[in-house]
Amino acid sequence: MMSDFNFAAEFDFAHSANEVVRLADMQVRVAEGQAASATKSVTSPGKPGRGLQRREVSEMVEATVRSLLGTNAADAIDAQAPLMEMGLDSLASAELVRTLGNQFALTLPSVLLFSYPTLEALSEHIYCELTGDKGSVGEALDFVHFLPSKELRGTAIVGMSCRFPGGAEDMSVLWEMLRTGTTTSTTVPFERWDKDVLVAQYPTFSEAAKQSTMYGSFVSGLELFDAQFFGIPRAEAAVMDPQQRMLLECAYLAFLDAGYTKETVRGQACGVFVGISGNGIGIRGDATSVYSAHGSTASAAVGRVSYVFDLRGPCGAYDTACSSSLVAFHSAVLMLERGECEVAVVGGVNELLTSEAFVSFAAAGMLSPTGQCHSFDALADGYLRGEGCGAVVLRRCADAECGMRAVVRGVRVAQDGSSASLAAPNALAQAALLRDTLCDASVAPHELDYLEAHGTGTQLGDPIEMGAVASVGKGRDTTTPAVVGAVKANIGHLEIAAGIAGVIKAVLVLGYEMATPIATFEMLNPMIDEVIKGFPAYFPRQAHSLR
């Protein structure tokens, strides 16, 4: 299981008229900068850039960067600071990569700056490409070794439950949705808020931004809850965040799927690990109620699962944006391996109860104006927000007598560190994480049959992710391409709960041994085509046997 702490907030490449003018202006400034520095270039005939020293490459790259930024030689540039933080946006970054590719006669991927975000790193990469020297950065991408086989090590997934958009409230309904490539996008239900009134409050929004606030993938019946079944007083249930209700329901159903009842799970050394965040609703109902303080906090939501079912193991809430439920999953596996619990329930929950995040995400250009997650597609234009809850029950393989749905052989978690910007993914960090996870599982890249990807449907995020995958899996036999999928194309991006949704889908794919279609996929994003050369990948448009 792989998790990278990223909230993919890349902006799409839809250029307005002003952006086209700005692009032309940048091209003029770049051309002027190249002319000014041309006399410094020392190249081999017919091979631009070959024969240059490291310092000369750095100077040429810096001159091009200065041209785009509009700075002169007297202005200092921090070679170790992310260029995007100096003022290069996604448009200027793409122009920089294109210009450097022409300048040095190199084929450079459009998303290069997300792997080498600083002037120093970018210059070193180009120098290494010119000389054929891997350099210290390149070595990090090699799949170096495998850990010894772990004969009995492994964590079994023994139970699953879900409540996803489109009425997917059990595994059979979810699987049929996946198998048929069904999507669940709708306009915002009126009972949540009036989408037209919301848009009218922001007259300066572009039409695309306005449209992107109008769509989502929603779960119906959030007001329905059997408080008595869970032993919760009516007054307390009235001030409970719906996330707490849904989490209790999914935990219970996952226990049932694993063969437990309320009675048999009671008193167990069972850990509770949940990806959850505040959804902006604050205290519900009467703020003076003795129950209100616990009605809307993440810690209380997770603690309530332990309380209701009388579970005695570790208990924790995780909020790391999109990776929250995967980080929770990682913690659960480690706790089981360490013997700190005998059973673990892992969940992720996300609900779209207020409009504020829709507005801020639309203003940032993160959401799809067409109301879909066009995962890996040339039509990728942002992501579709989704809500729902998923839960799985874990046990050590050695303790799981029967009913194992899947076995987890390796887990790793890592952070991006310094990247192009706070919210931008780091392809090198993603590649290192993938490599380490495969090593932890004693699985070689060519043995990978199926990859359930993040696949948010953003113009830059998908190529960055697939570039990281390709760098680890390059050299794979072209006759056995890795099958790639993304559940977001079906149910939207569940944000905090996205990871557990991906886990559940991956388990179903492996269980049925059938690859399901990427629901919205029509034509591969050309920037993905750039970065996966040498790594055969298949993006299915219809269901077929996995092997």
C-alpha positions in Angstrom: 0.0 0.0 0.0 1.5 3.3 -1.0 0.7 6.7 0.3 2.1 10.1 -0.5 1.0 13.2 1.4 -0.2 15.4 -1.4 -3.2 17.5 -2.0 -3.1 17.6 -5.8 -3.9 21.2 -6.6 -2.4 21.6 -10.0 -4.0 24.1 -12.3 -5.3 23.2 -15.7 -3.8 24.4 -19.0 -6.9 26.1 -20.4 -5.4 29.4 -21.6 -7.4 32.5 -21.5 -6.8 35.3 -24.1 -4.7 37.1 -21.5 -2.6 34.0 -21.0 -2.0 33.7 -24.7 -0.7 37.2 -24.8 1.5 36.6 -21.8 2.9 33.4 -23.4 3.8 35.4 -26.5 5.5 38.0 -24.3 7.5 35.2 -22.4 8.6 33.7 -25.7 10.0 37.1 -26.8 11.8 37.6 -23.5 13.3 34.1 -23.7 14.5 34.6 -27.2 16.2 37.9 -26.2 17.8 36.1 -23.2 19.1 33.3 -25.4 20.6 35.8 -27.9 22.4 37.6 -25.1 23.9 34.4 -23.7 24.6 32.7 -27.1 28.3 33.9 -27.2 28.9 32.0 -23.9 27.8 28.6 -25.3 30.4 26.0 -26.2 28.9 23.1 -28.0 29.9 20.3 -30.2 28.9 20.6 -33.9 25.4 19.3 -34.5 24.9 18.5 -30.8 23.6 21.6 -29.0 24.6 21.6 -25.3 27.1 18.7 -25.6 30.6 19.5 -24.4 29.4 22.1 -21.9 30.8 22.2 -18.4 28.5 22.0 -15.4 29.0 25.7 -14.7 28.1 26.6 -18.3 24.9 24.6 -18.2 23.9 26.2 -14.9 24.6 29.7 -16.4 22.5 29.0 -19.5 19.6 27.6 -17.5 19.7 30.6 -15.1 19.7 33.0 -18.1 16.5 31.3 -19.4 14.9 31.4 -16.0 15.8 35.1 -15.7 14.2 35.8 -19.0 10.9 34.3 -18.0 11.0 36.0 -14.6 11.9 39.3 -16.1 14.9 39.8 -13.8 18.4 41.1 -14.7 21.8 39.8 -13.7 22.1 42.1 -10.8 19.1 40.5 -9.1 20.1 37.5 -6.9 18.4 34.1 -7.5 18.4 31.5 -4.8 19.5 28.4 -6.6 17.9 26.2 -3.9 14.5 27.9 -3.8 11.5 26.4 -5.8 11.2 28.4 -9.0 7.4 28.3 -8.8 7.7 30.2 -5.5 9.6 32.9 -7.4 6.7 33.5 -9.7 6.7 30.8 -12.3 3.1 29.4 -12.7 2.2 26.3 -14.6 2.1 28.1 -17.9 5.5 29.7 -17.5 6.9 26.4 -16.2 5.8 24.6 -19.3 7.4 27.3 -21.5 10.6 27.0 -19.5 10.8 23.3 -20.1 10.0 23.7 -23.8 12.7 26.4 -24.2 15.4 24.4 -22.4 14.5 21.3 -24.4 15.1 23.3 -27.6 18.2 25.0 -26.2 20.0 21.8 -25.3 18.4 19.5 -27.9 16.8 17.3 -25.2 13.4 15.7 -24.9 12.1 16.9 -21.6 8.7 16.1 -20.1 6.4 19.0 -19.6 6.1 18.2 -15.8 9.9 18.3 -15.3 9.8 21.2 -12.8 7.8 19.1 -10.4 10.7 16.7 -10.2 13.5 19.3 -10.2 11.8 22.4 -8.7 14.9 24.5 -8.0 17.5 26.1 -10.3 20.2 24.0 -8.9 18.3 20.7 -9.3 17.1 21.6 -12.8 20.6 22.6 -14.0 22.1 19.4 -12.5 19.5 17.2 -14.2 20.1 18.8 -17.6 23.8 18.4 -17.2 23.4 14.8 -16.3 21.1 14.3 -19.3 23.8 15.8 -21.6 26.7 13.8 -20.2 24.8 10.5 -19.6 25.8 10.7 -15.9 23.0 9.6 -13.6 24.1 11.8 -10.8 23.0 11.6 -7.2 19.4 12.3 -8.1 19.2 9.6 -10.8 20.5 6.9 -8.5 17.5 7.4 -6.2 15.2 6.1 -8.9 17.0 2.7 -9.3 15.3 -0.3 -7.9 18.3 -1.5 -5.9 17.4 -4.5 -3.9 14.7 -6.6 -2.4 14.3 -7.5 1.2 14.4 -11.2 2.1 11.2 -13.1 1.7 8.9 -12.7 4.6 7.3 -16.2 4.8 4.6 -15.6 7.4 4.5 -11.8 7.4 1.5 -10.2 5.9 -1.7 -8.5 7.0 -5.0 -9.9 5.8 -8.0 -7.9 4.8 -10.9 -9.9 6.2 -13.8 -7.6 6.0 -15.0 -4.5 4.0 -17.9 -2.1 3.8 -18.7 1.0 2.0 -21.2 3.8 1.5 -20.3 5.5 -1.7 -22.2 7.8 -4.1 -24.6 6.3 -6.6 -26.2 4.0 -4.0 -23.0 1.8 -3.7 -23.7 0.7 -0.2 -22.5 -2.9 -0.5 -19.7 -4.7 -2.4 -22.0 -6.2 -5.1 -23.5 -2.8 -6.0 -20.1 -1.2 -6.0 -18.6 -4.0 -8.2 -21.4 -3.7 -10.7 -20.7 0.1 -10.9 -17.0 -0.5 -11.5 -17.6 -3.3 -14.0 -19.9 -1.2 -16.1 -18.0 2.0 -15.9 -20.8 3.9 -14.2 -20.3 7.5 -13.0 -22.1 9.2 -10.2 -21.7 12.9 -10.8 -24.7 15.1 -10.2 -25.4 18.8 -9.6 -25.4 19.8 -6.0 -28.7 18.6 -4.3 -30.9 21.5 -3.4 -31.2 20.3 0.2 -27.5 20.9 0.6 -27.6 24.5 -0.7 -28.9 26.4 -3.7 -26.1 26.2 -6.2 -27.4 29.1 -8.3 -27.7 31.4 -5.3 -24.1 30.4 -4.4 -22.7 31.3 -7.8 -24.5 34.6 -7.8 -22.4 35.7 -4.8 -19.2 35.5 -6.8 -19.8 37.6 -10.0 -16.1 37.9 -10.7 -15.7 34.1 -11.1 -15.0 32.9 -14.6 -17.7 30.7 -16.2 -15.4 27.6 -15.6 -15.1 28.4 -11.9 -18.8 28.9 -11.6 -19.5 25.6 -13.3 -17.1 23.7 -11.2 -19.0 24.7 -8.0 -22.1 23.0 -9.3 -21.1 19.3 -9.4 -20.2 16.6 -7.0 -20.8 12.9 -6.1 -23.1 12.7 -3.2 -24.5 10.1 -0.8 -28.2 10.2 -0.1 -30.0 9.7 3.2 -27.5 11.3 5.5 -30.3 12.3 7.8 -31.2 8.6 8.5 -29.6 7.0 11.5 -30.6 4.3 14.0 -29.4 5.8 17.2 -31.0 3.2 19.4 -29.2 0.4 17.6 -25.9 1.9 18.6 -27.1 2.8 22.1 -26.9 6.5 21.6 -29.5 8.9 23.2 -31.7 10.8 20.8 -30.4 14.1 22.2 -26.8 13.1 21.5 -27.5 11.8 18.0 -29.2 15.2 17.2 -25.8 17.0 17.6 -23.6 14.3 16.0 -21.8 15.2 12.8 -23.1 12.9 10.0 -19.5 11.7 9.5 -19.7 10.1 13.0 -22.9 8.4 12.1 -21.7 7.0 8.8 -18.4 5.9 10.4 -20.3 3.9 13.0 -22.4 2.2 10.4 -19.5 1.3 8.1 -17.4 0.0 11.0 -20.3 -2.2 12.1 -20.9 -3.6 8.5 -17.1 -4.2 8.1 -17.1 -6.2 11.3 -20.1 -8.2 10.1 -18.3 -8.9 6.8 -15.3 -10.2 8.8 -17.5 -12.6 10.8 -17.9 -10.5 14.0 -21.1 -9.4 15.7 -21.4 -6.6 18.2 -21.2 -9.3 20.9 -18.1 -11.1 19.6 -16.0 -8.0 18.9 -16.8 -6.5 22.3 -13.7 -6.3 24.6 -11.3 -7.3 21.8 -7.8 -5.8 21.5 -9.1 -4.0 18.3 -7.5 -0.8 17.1 -9.5 1.9 15.3 -7.6 4.0 12.7 -9.6 6.5 10.7 -8.9 9.2 8.1 -11.2 12.1 9.0 -11.2 15.9 9.0 -13.6 18.6 10.1 -16.1 19.3 7.4 -16.9 22.9 8.4 -20.3 22.3 10.0 -19.1 23.1 13.5 -21.4 22.4 16.4 -24.8 21.2 15.3 -28.1 22.0 17.1 -28.0 23.4 20.6 -24.5 24.5 21.5 -25.4 24.4 25.2 -26.1 20.6 25.0 -23.9 18.5 27.1 -23.3 16.4 24.0 -22.4 19.2 21.6 -18.7 19.3 22.3 -18.2 15.8 21.1 -20.6 16.0 18.2 -18.2 17.6 15.7 -14.6 16.6 16.6 -12.5 14.1 14.7 -11.1 12.6 17.9 -14.6 12.0 19.2 -15.7 10.4 16.0 -13.0 7.8 16.2 -13.2 7.4 20.0 -17.0 6.8 19.6 -16.3 3.6 17.5 -14.1 2.2 20.3 -16.7 3.3 22.9 -19.8 1.9 21.1 -18.1 -1.5 20.4 -16.0 -1.6 23.5 -12.7 -2.0 21.6 -9.6 -1.9 23.7 -6.8 -1.4 21.1 -5.1 1.8 19.9 -7.4 4.5 18.5 -6.5 7.5 16.3 -7.7 10.1 13.8 -5.5 11.0 10.8 -5.8 14.1 8.7 -3.1 14.3 6.0 -5.4 15.5 3.2 -5.9 13.0 0.3 -3.7 10.3 2.0 -5.5 10.4 5.4 -7.1 7.0 5.2 -3.9 5.4 3.7 -1.8 6.8 6.5 -4.4 5.4 8.9 -4.1 2.0 7.1 -0.3 2.1 7.4 -0.5 2.7 11.1 -2.9 -0.2 11.6 -0.6 -2.6 9.7 2.4 -1.5 11.9 0.3 -1.8 15.1 -0.7 -5.3 14.1 2.8 -6.3 13.3 4.0 -5.0 16.6 1.3 -6.9 18.5 -0.3 -3.7 19.9 -3.7 -5.0 18.7 -5.1 -8.3 17.5 -7.7 -6.8 15.1 -7.9 -3.4 13.4 -10.7 -1.5 11.7 -9.5 1.1 9.3 -11.8 3.7 7.8 -12.0 6.9 5.9 -15.0 9.3 5.8 -15.7 12.5 3.9 -18.9 14.5 3.6 -19.7 17.6 1.6 -22.0 19.5 3.9 -21.0 23.1 3.3 -20.2 25.2 0.2 -17.1 27.1 1.4 -14.6 24.5 0.2 -16.3 24.3 -3.2 -15.8 28.1 -3.6 -12.2 28.1 -2.5 -11.2 25.1 -4.6 -13.0 26.5 -7.6 -11.2 29.8 -7.2 -7.9 27.9 -7.1 -8.7 26.1 -10.3 -8.8 22.7 -8.7 -12.3 21.5 -9.7 -13.6 20.2 -13.0 -16.0 22.6 -14.7 -17.4 19.5 -16.7 -18.2 17.7 -13.4 -16.1 14.6 -13.8 -12.7 13.2 -12.8 -11.2 12.6 -16.3 -8.5 10.4 -14.9 -5.4 10.1 -17.2 -7.5 11.6 -20.1 -6.6 14.4 -22.5 -9.8 16.1 -21.3 -8.5 16.3 -17.7 -9.7 19.6 -16.3 -9.7 19.3 -12.5 -11.3 16.9 -10.1 -14.9 16.2 -9.0 -15.5 16.3 -5.2 -17.1 13.2 -3.7 -18.3 12.0 -0.3 -18.7 8.7 1.4 -17.2 6.3 3.8 -15.3 3.0 3.6 -13.9 0.6 6.2 -11.8 -2.6 6.2 -11.0 -5.0 9.0 -7.5 -6.3 9.3 -5.8 -9.2 11.0 -2.4 -10.8 10.9 -2.3 -13.5 8.3 -1.1 -16.0 10.9 -4.2 -15.3 13.0 -6.8 -15.1 10.2 -8.3 -18.6 10.1 -10.3 -18.1 6.9 -12.1 -15.5 4.8 -9.1 -13.5 3.7 -10.1 -11.1 0.9 -6.6 -9.9 0.2 -3.1 -9.9 1.8 -1.0 -6.7 2.3 2.7 -7.5 1.9 4.2 -4.0 2.2 3.3 -0.5 3.4 5.2 2.7 3.3 4.4 6.4 4.0 6.6 9.4 3.1 6.3 13.1 2.6 7.2 15.1 -0.5 9.6 17.4 1.3 10.4 20.5 -0.6 8.7 20.5 -4.0 7.6 23.1 -6.6 5.2 24.6 -4.1 3.4 23.6 -0.9 0.6 21.8 -2.6 2.5 20.5 -5.6 3.5 16.8 -5.8 7.2 15.7 -6.0 7.7 13.1 -8.7 11.1 12.0 -7.3 9.6 11.5 -3.8 6.7 9.6 -5.2 9.1 7.3 -7.2 11.2 6.7 -4.1 8.1 5.8 -2.1 7.0 3.4 -4.8 10.4 1.7 -4.9 10.6 1.4 -1.1 7.0 -0.1 -0.9 7.8 -2.7 -3.5 11.0 -3.5 -1.7 9.1 -3.8 1.6 6.7 -6.3 -0.1 9.6 -8.2 -1.8 7.8 -7.6 -5.2 9.7 -6.7 -8.3 8.2 -3.9 -10.5 7.7 -6.4 -13.4 5.5 -8.5 -11.1 3.0 -5.8 -10.7 -0.3 -6.7 -12.4 -2.5 -3.9 -11.4 -2.0 -0.3 -10.1 -4.9 1.5 -8.5 -3.6 5.1 -8.9 -4.5 8.4 -7.4 -5.7 9.6 -10.8 -7.3 12.9 -9.9 -8.0 14.0 -13.4 -5.8 17.1 -13.4 -3.7 18.0 -16.4 -0.4 17.9 -14.4 -1.1 15.6 -11.5 -1.7 12.5 -13.5 1.4 12.8 -15.6 3.5 13.5 -12.5 2.1 10.3 -10.9 2.6 8.2 -13.9 6.1 9.5 -14.5 7.0 8.4 -11.0 5.5 4.9 -11.7 7.3 4.7 -15.0 10.7 5.6 -13.5 10.4 2.7 -11.1 8.9 0.2 -13.6 10.9 1.0 -16.7 12.2 -2.0 -18.7 9.0 -4.0 -18.2 8.2 -6.5 -20.9 5.9 -4.8 -23.5 3.8 -7.9 -23.8 2.6 -7.7 -20.2 1.6 -4.0 -19.6 0.6 -3.0 -16.1 -3.1 -2.3 -15.9 -3.9 1.1 -14.3 -7.2 2.1 -12.7 -8.7 5.0 -10.7 -11.9 4.7 -8.7 -12.2 8.5 -8.8 -13.5 8.3 -12.4 -16.6 6.5 -10.9 -17.3 8.1 -7.5 -15.3 11.3 -7.6 -12.4 12.3 -5.4 -13.4 11.4 -1.8 -10.5 13.5 -0.5 -10.0 12.4 3.1 -11.5 9.0 2.3 -10.0 8.6 -1.2 -7.3 6.2 -0.1 -9.7 3.6 1.5 -11.9 3.8 -1.6 -8.9 2.9 -3.7 -8.0 0.0 -1.4 -11.5 -1.4 -1.6 -11.6 -1.2 -5.4 -8.2 -2.8 -5.7 -9.3 -5.7 -3.5 -12.4 -6.3 -5.7 -10.3 -6.1 -8.9 -7.9 -8.7 -7.6 -10.7 -10.9 -6.1 -12.7 -11.0 -9.4 -9.4 -11.0 -11.4 -11.0 -8.5 -13.7 -9.7 -5.1 -14.8 -12.6 -2.6 -14.8 -12.9 0.4 -17.2 -11.7 3.8 -16.3 -15.2 5.3 -16.4 -14.5 8.6 -18.1 -11.4 7.5 -20.2 -11.3 8.2 -23.9 -7.9 9.4 -25.0 -4.6 9.4 -23.0 -3.3 12.7 -21.8 -0.4 13.4 -24.1 1.8 14.5 -21.2 1.4 11.0 -19.8 2.5 9.6 -23.1 5.7 11.6 -22.7 6.6 10.3 -19.3 5.7 6.5 -19.6 8.0 5.7 -22.5 9.8 2.4 -21.5 7.0 1.5 -19.2 4.1 -0.4 -20.9 0.9 0.6 -19.2 -2.7 -0.1 -20.1 -5.6 2.2 -19.3 -8.8 0.0 -19.9 -11.9 1.3 -21.5 -13.9 -1.9 -20.9 -13.9 -4.7 -18.4 -11.6 -7.7 -19.2 -9.7 -10.5 -17.5 -6.8 -9.2 -15.5 -4.4 -11.9 -16.6 
